[in-house]
Amino acid sequence: MNTSNSGITTRLSVMMFLQFFIWGGWFVTLGTFLGNNINATDGQIAQAFSTQSWGAIIAPFIIGLIADRYFNAEKILGLLHLAGAVLMYLMAETTEFEVFYPYVLGYMVLYMPTLALVNSVAFRTMSDPSKQFSRIRVWGTIGWVLAGLVISFVFSWDSQEAIAEGMLKNTFLMTAIASAILGVFSFTLPKTPPRVEKGEKITLKEILGLDALKLLTNKNFAVFFFSSVLICIPLAFYYQNANPFLAEIGVSNPTGKMTIGQISEVLFMLLLPIFLKKYGIKKTLLFGMLAWALRYVLFAFGNSEELVFMLITGIALHGICYDFFFVSGQIYTDSKAGEKFKSSAQGLITLATYGVGMLIGFWVAGQISEFYTVGDVHEWKNIWLLPAGFAVLVFLIFAATFKNEEIHYEEK
């Protein structure tokens, strides 16, 4: 089966659209919701965001032990989203953090494996993923962008008045509906049977990608690997604080404006191959790190009035921040791994960044935000300058210790 069948292409595109509409529909405004609807502290908000990391750490077990062995990927995708719809509804009705936290933890444990499952369904259906996948995956970014636009420009749930009235709870209800739709829709997707025989042994090292640890004996890859973990600390500040920051200082339609970041992500994704060819992997990665520092300096000194362009520019840098470091890093990892360890290496880098790195990052962001809060008001300048300085430090260490090299693949 291949995606030349327009019906299958459409179904896979709808799957990607809903998958990321769901994530963008509640995660961007989570910090603002928690701070205003249930009076969560910055430390508690950090705990809530950290559930993404716990989900990323647990996800390989769900995929490796269950999805790859016993059930069709499209069926387990459907079940996880149906269960997620119930948890989303429960989160919308919650008024206390102690009740909210188990729901969001449970949800993320269910949601993070679905990121791998939608890719599995798509890749297994394609005859030429290198040409076909991007055309389908872009609908995920469109879904994320549309969720933000709906929140800001259709319902205005993130306006100052609506936030004060607790209207952000509706983002969870919207996501619950989308999750239920994707849950049911998943059962219509192309059949994607297990790839591993039930009786076949699979080790913990394989599940977590730890058999790729031997790549760390290469000094250059080791520098890249630990820099990836460290740069996740500034990354966590953006995910956790950007929307509450914009809402608190009075930027209109903050969630809608944040979709500029996803639009720029699509643009720079197209530019990335050109940049890699012209400047090489080292300069590309360094540009990505420098963009993090520049973004946070813009956030530190911008405001919601005459300097709002600085904030918009900071949001628009997301394409460079994310694509030039994380996507080019995935390409670099793939080239270093060789055929035997490709999947393991990607699993390892995901576990290290979205798991360990972001877990540390969310905790640090929560501690810093709490430290620089007076009453209910954050000292945002200090909160943003610290991750900017940290990104510069990682930049300098990486520049001094990583040797530029050509990206090349083994002949098959």
LINGIHU-V821274 format. One record per residue. N is the residue number from 0. RES is the residue in three letters. OMEGA is omega in degrees with one decimal (999 if undefined). Layout:
n = [N/N]
res = [RES/RES]
omega = [OMEGA/OMEGA]
This chain:
n = [0/1/2/3/4/5/6/7/8/9/10/11/12/13/14/15/16/17/18/19/20/21/22/23/24/25/26/27/28/29/30/31/32/33/34/35/36/37/38/39/40/41/42/43/44/45/46/47/48/49/50/51/52/53/54/55/56/57/58/59/60/61/62/63/64/65/66/67/68/69/70/71/72/73/74/75/76/77/78/79/80/81/82/83/84/85/86/87/88/89/90/91/92/93/94/95/96/97/98/99/100/101/102/103/104/105/106/107/108/109/110/111/112/113/114/115/116/117/118/119/120/121/122/123/124/125/126/127/128/129/130/131/132/133/134/135/136/137/138/139/140/141/142/143/144/145/146/147/148/149/150/151/152/153/154/155/156/157/158/159/160/161/162/163/164/165/166/167/168/169/170/171/172/173/174/175/176/177/178/179/180/181/182/183/184/185/186/187/188/189/190/191/192/193/194/195/196/197/198/199/200/201/202/203/204/205/206/207/208/209/210/211/212/213/214/215/216/217/218/219/220/221/222/223/224/225/226/227/228/229/230/231/232/233/234/235/236/237/238/239/240/241/242/243/244/245/246/247/248/249/250/251/252/253/254/255/256/257/258/259/260/261/262/263/264/265/266/267/268/269/270/271/272/273/274/275/276/277/278/279/280/281/282/283/284/285/286/287/288/289/290/291/292/293/294/295/296/297/298/299/300/301/302/303/304/305/306/307/308/309/310/311/312/313/314/315/316/317/318/319/320/321/322/323/324/325/326/327/328/329/330/331/332/333/334/335/336/337/338/339/340/341/342/343/344/345/346/347/348/349/350/351/352/353/354/355/356/357/358/359/360/361/362/363/364/365/366/367/368/369/370/371/372/373/374/375/376/377/378/379/380/381/382/383/384/385/386/387/388/389/390/391/392/393/394/395/396/397/398/399/400/401/402/403/404/405/406/407/408/409/410/411]
res = [MET/ASN/THR/SER/ASN/SER/GLY/ILE/THR/THR/ARG/LEU/SER/VAL/MET/MET/PHE/LEU/GLN/PHE/PHE/ILE/TRP/GLY/GLY/TRP/PHE/VAL/THR/LEU/GLY/THR/PHE/LEU/GLY/ASN/ASN/ILE/ASN/ALA/THR/ASP/GLY/GLN/ILE/ALA/GLN/ALA/PHE/SER/THR/GLN/SER/TRP/GLY/ALA/ILE/ILE/ALA/PRO/PHE/ILE/ILE/GLY/LEU/ILE/ALA/ASP/ARG/TYR/PHE/ASN/ALA/GLU/LYS/ILE/LEU/GLY/LEU/LEU/HIS/LEU/ALA/GLY/ALA/VAL/LEU/MET/TYR/LEU/MET/ALA/GLU/THR/THR/GLU/PHE/GLU/VAL/PHE/TYR/PRO/TYR/VAL/LEU/GLY/TYR/MET/VAL/LEU/TYR/MET/PRO/THR/LEU/ALA/LEU/VAL/ASN/SER/VAL/ALA/PHE/ARG/THR/MET/SER/ASP/PRO/SER/LYS/GLN/PHE/SER/ARG/ILE/ARG/VAL/TRP/GLY/THR/ILE/GLY/TRP/VAL/LEU/ALA/GLY/LEU/VAL/ILE/SER/PHE/VAL/PHE/SER/TRP/ASP/SER/GLN/GLU/ALA/ILE/ALA/GLU/GLY/MET/LEU/LYS/ASN/THR/PHE/LEU/MET/THR/ALA/ILE/ALA/SER/ALA/ILE/LEU/GLY/VAL/PHE/SER/PHE/THR/LEU/PRO/LYS/THR/PRO/PRO/ARG/VAL/GLU/LYS/GLY/GLU/LYS/ILE/THR/LEU/LYS/GLU/ILE/LEU/GLY/LEU/ASP/ALA/LEU/LYS/LEU/LEU/THR/ASN/LYS/ASN/PHE/ALA/VAL/PHE/PHE/PHE/SER/SER/VAL/LEU/ILE/CYS/ILE/PRO/LEU/ALA/PHE/TYR/TYR/GLN/ASN/ALA/ASN/PRO/PHE/LEU/ALA/GLU/ILE/GLY/VAL/SER/ASN/PRO/THR/GLY/LYS/MET/THR/ILE/GLY/GLN/ILE/SER/GLU/VAL/LEU/PHE/MET/LEU/LEU/LEU/PRO/ILE/PHE/LEU/LYS/LYS/TYR/GLY/ILE/LYS/LYS/THR/LEU/LEU/PHE/GLY/MET/LEU/ALA/TRP/ALA/LEU/ARG/TYR/VAL/LEU/PHE/ALA/PHE/GLY/ASN/SER/GLU/GLU/LEU/VAL/PHE/MET/LEU/ILE/THR/GLY/ILE/ALA/LEU/HIS/GLY/ILE/CYS/TYR/ASP/PHE/PHE/PHE/VAL/SER/GLY/GLN/ILE/TYR/THR/ASP/SER/LYS/ALA/GLY/GLU/LYS/PHE/LYS/SER/SER/ALA/GLN/GLY/LEU/ILE/THR/LEU/ALA/THR/TYR/GLY/VAL/GLY/MET/LEU/ILE/GLY/PHE/TRP/VAL/ALA/GLY/GLN/ILE/SER/GLU/PHE/TYR/THR/VAL/GLY/ASP/VAL/HIS/GLU/TRP/LYS/ASN/ILE/TRP/LEU/LEU/PRO/ALA/GLY/PHE/ALA/VAL/LEU/VAL/PHE/LEU/ILE/PHE/ALA/ALA/THR/PHE/LYS/ASN/GLU/GLU/ILE/HIS/TYR/GLU/GLU/LYS]
omega = [176.3/-172.2/172.1/173.4/-174.6/178.7/179.1/177.8/179.6/-179.0/178.3/178.6/176.7/177.4/-179.6/179.9/-178.1/-179.3/-175.9/168.8/179.4/-177.5/-179.4/-175.5/179.7/-171.9/-178.1/-176.4/-176.0/-178.6/178.9/177.6/-176.3/-178.4/-174.9/-175.9/-176.9/174.3/178.8/174.8/177.4/177.2/178.6/177.0/176.7/177.0/-179.1/179.6/180.0/178.6/175.1/-179.6/177.3/177.0/179.4/179.2/-177.1/-175.1/-179.0/179.2/179.6/-179.7/-174.3/-175.1/-174.5/-171.6/-177.1/-171.6/-168.2/-172.6/171.0/-177.1/-177.2/-179.9/179.0/173.9/179.2/-178.9/-179.7/-179.9/176.4/177.1/178.0/178.9/179.1/-179.6/176.8/178.8/179.9/177.9/-179.8/-175.2/-174.1/179.4/-179.7/-176.5/-178.2/177.2/-177.0/-172.0/178.8/178.5/-177.1/175.7/177.9/-179.3/-177.7/175.7/177.9/-172.2/-173.9/176.1/-178.1/176.5/177.1/-177.1/179.5/176.4/179.2/-179.9/-178.5/-176.2/-176.7/-177.4/-172.7/174.6/179.6/-176.4/-176.7/179.0/-169.8/-170.4/-175.6/-179.0/178.3/-177.2/-179.0/177.8/174.1/177.9/177.1/178.0/178.4/-179.4/-177.4/177.9/178.9/179.8/177.9/-179.1/-174.8/-167.2/177.3/-176.5/-178.7/179.5/-177.7/172.7/-178.1/-177.8/-178.2/177.5/179.7/179.4/177.8/-175.0/-179.9/175.0/-179.1/177.2/178.6/177.9/176.6/-179.7/178.2/178.8/179.4/178.8/179.2/178.9/179.3/178.2/179.6/-177.4/-177.0/-178.5/176.7/-177.1/178.9/-178.8/-178.1/-174.3/-179.8/-179.5/-176.5/176.5/-176.9/-177.1/-176.5/-178.1/176.5/-174.1/177.0/179.2/-179.6/-177.9/-176.1/-178.6/-174.6/177.5/175.5/-179.3/180.0/175.6/-178.7/175.5/173.5/-173.3/-178.4/179.6/178.8/177.4/178.8/-176.3/-177.1/173.8/177.9/178.3/-176.7/-177.2/176.3/177.9/173.0/179.7/-178.5/178.5/-179.1/-177.9/-173.1/-168.2/-171.0/-177.3/175.5/178.7/-178.4/-179.9/-175.5/-177.7/171.8/174.8/-179.6/178.4/-173.5/-177.1/176.6/-180.0/179.5/177.3/174.6/178.8/179.6/177.9/178.8/177.7/178.7/-178.9/-176.4/173.6/179.0/-179.1/-173.3/-180.0/179.1/-178.3/179.5/-178.3/-175.2/-171.7/-179.3/-173.1/-175.9/-178.8/178.8/178.5/179.5/175.8/178.5/-179.9/-179.9/179.2/177.0/-179.3/-179.3/179.5/-175.9/172.8/176.5/177.5/-176.4/-173.1/177.4/174.0/-174.4/-177.3/-173.4/-179.9/-179.4/178.4/178.3/178.3/179.4/177.7/177.8/177.4/-177.6/178.0/-176.1/179.9/178.2/-178.8/-173.3/-174.2/-173.8/175.5/-171.5/180.0/177.2/175.9/176.4/178.0/178.8/179.2/-179.7/-178.7/-178.7/-169.6/-173.0/-172.0/-173.4/-171.7/-176.0/-177.9/-179.7/-178.0/177.8/177.2/-179.6/-177.5/176.8/178.6/-177.8/-175.9/-178.0/177.2/-173.2/-175.6/-179.0/178.2/176.1/-177.0/179.6/179.3/179.7/-179.8/178.2/-179.4/-179.6/-179.1/-179.8/-178.3/-178.1/175.6/176.8/-173.8/176.4/-175.0/179.0/171.8/-169.3/-179.2/179.2/-178.0/-178.2/-177.6/180.0/176.5/175.4/178.4/179.7/178.1/177.2/178.8/177.8/177.6/-177.4/178.7/-178.6/-179.2/-176.1/-170.1/-178.5/178.7/-178.9/178.2/177.8/172.3/178.7/-178.0/177.7/174.9/179.3/999]
